[in-house]
C-alpha cells in the first residue's frame, strides 16, 4: 500500500470518529501518532548503531510496547491507556536541558491532545501507522512528501493556513540564499518548518557528500515557533526529514526575549523566514525593544531583530507585506536602520494572490546582507503567468514561475543585472528623498488610461440621475401596491 493510500485510509477512519472535527484536528491527531512511531523506529536503529543508546521514552510507552501488536489493546482499554497513562506521563517526562530527544517528546506532548473517542477506530489507525517502516529511506522520503502535501492542505483549515508559505516561494528564497552545511540557519517563526525542510533538501542535494557534512548541516539549524500545533507539526516534519535531534525547534516566542540580550553567541549566518504580519503582540512585548523601534506590529519587531541577529556578511531572505515598504513612523526608522546596517540588494514584488486563500495582500521578498550599507536597491516585479488572472488554490504559484527572476538575478554576485520591463533599480538618494518609502512601482509599466476626468464626471452625474429616476419609479410602484 502506498504512503498516500495509507494516509487517505487513516483520514477516512478518523472521519468516522465523533471526536475529531475538521482538517486541523485530524492532522494534529495524526501528528502525535506519527511522532511516536517515527521516534520508536529511529530508537531501534540507534540502539543497534550505538552501544549505550537509550530511548527518551520509558519502555512501556514506546510504540513497540503498546501499539505494534495488531491484536493488542483496543476499545475502552486503549482509550484509557492513551488518555490516563500515556499522555500524562509523556507531558511530565523528566529530563535535563542537554537531553534534546527527551525534551522534544515532552514539548510535543505538552500541547498535544487525543481527539479520538472510539478505541476501536483508534486501533485501526494505529495498525495502519504500524505498517510504515520509517527506517526505510525511500518510504520515509515518500511519507515526507505526503506530509508536506497535508501541510499544504491545511491552507483551507481556517487559521491554520497562517503557518504555511507556498513551497514555490520557499524554494526560490532558499535557492537564492544558497545555504551550506556549517552555516547557522535560523527561522525565528518557523511554522510547520517549510523553510527548514527546503534548506535541508537544498544542502543535501548539492553539498552533503560525507557523514561530516550531514552532521554540520544538522548542527547549524535553529528555529522557534510560538504556537503549539505548528510546533508539533514542525518537529514531526524534522523527524520525517531524518533529523535525529529536532530539539533545536524551540517552542517559544522569539520576541519575548529582550533585544539587547541577543549577543555575539546568538548571531547567525542566514535568516530565512516569513514572519507573522498583520498581527499585534501582547502588551509588554514591545518594551523588550529600544524605544525608537517600539511597536505592537509583529513584522516590525521581527525586522529589527533580524538586523541584530545577522553576523557580519550574514544574509537574509524575508517575506514582508507592502505596508512595511510604505509605512511611516517606526517603519521609517526601521528601514533607515536596515539600509545603514545592511545591503538591501533585492526586493521581489509579488502579486496579491500568491498567499491566497487566507491572505490577499501584496507581499515582497526582501534579500539583504549585513555589514555594508545599501547604495541601491534592485526591484523585480513578479507577474502571474500569461492567460491567468491570479494565483489560486487550483492554480497556485509554482517553482518554474520564478525562472525569469532566476535568469535575471545575475550570478552569485549579482554582477550582470540589467534593467528590463520587470526589473529596475533605485539609488539611495531617491529612497532618502521619499523618507525611506520603498514602495516603488514599476516605472516601465504604463499607467492605465482611465480617461478624461471631465468625461468621467459627466458620466457619473448621468448615472446618478438615472438611479434617482429609478428610485422614484420604485417608490411609486410600492405606494400603489400598499393601497391595494
Secondary structure, DSSP 4 states (H G I P E B T S, - for coil): --HHHHHHHHHHHHHT-TT--HHHHHHHHHHHHHHHHHHHHHHHHHHHHSTT---SS-GGGSHHHHTS-TTS--HHHHHHHIIIIIHHHHHT----TT-HHHHHHHHHHHS-------HHHHHHHHHHHHT--TTSHHHHHHHHHHHHHHHHHGGGSGGGGGG---HHHHHHHHHHH---TTS-EEETT-TTSHHHHHHHHHHHHHT--SHHHHHHHHHTEEEEE-SHHHHHHHHHHHHHTT-S-GGGEEES-GGGS-GGG--GGG-EEEEEE----S-BPPTTGGGGS-GGG--SBHHHHHHHHHHHHEEEEEEEEEEEEHHHHH--THHHHHHHHHHHHEEEEEEEEEPGGGGTTT--S-EEEEEEEETS--SEEEEEE--PPTT-SS--SSS---GGGGHHHHHHH-TTTTTT----SSEEEEEHHHHHHTTT------TTSPPP----HHHHHHHHHHHHHHHHHHHHHHHHHHHHHHH-
